[in-house]
Amino acid sequence: MATYDEIAKMIDHSLLKPTLTDRDIEEGCKIAAKYKVATVCVRPSDVVFAGKLLRDSDVLVTTVIGFPHGTTTTKAKVAEAEEAIANGCKELDVVLNIGKLRSKDRAYVKQDLKAVIDCSHAKGVKVKVIFENCYLADDEKIMACEICNEIGADWVKTSTGYGTGGAEDADLILMRKHAKPSVQVKAAGGVRTLERAIRVRALGCTRFGCTTTIEMLESLKAK
């Protein structure tokens, strides 16, 4: 059985729904601080607000880039990343260009992600690359892993949580197999229970996105 700290520090507490109010963001940040998770992942417009709420906590503030479709231009993604970093983010989750990957345009996908990773790493900020596996064939997922290996991504991530599928075991196994050891794996979409969190950890994940932090961690405390 994993310890409380081991599970809590795998959690990126997700606050990304478009309908969330400022009060929802405040409540979500309180949950993240109380349960001592790794990060809170907020919408780009909420980064400054979340940073103020969590300034006395060790919970990091993260945000999403090119979310949720990955189809904004490279220049726009870099601008988003630079603003998020200036606003205090220590980690970013960027969506690769799904259509370009499916078109087998490896060069485009590589330069697009590399631009974000390079500008982030120059500021000491880590980057998770979101694949959105529900739309990809296995050879495309493998290509995405290879690209991430080449450009020094910090994590490969299964999904946005807003596609038609989430973190499937087969995908986690494939990603852990094809991402080099220095590239971590994040599960996103459907990790809602302690049992599922333990399972994705066993498959090699070091992070997962979660909207059910209270239920998951309270159930762990009860064991």
Order of alpha helices (4+ residues) and beta strands (2+ residues): alpha-beta-alpha-beta-alpha-beta-alpha-beta-alpha-alpha-beta-alpha-beta-alpha-beta-alpha-beta-alpha
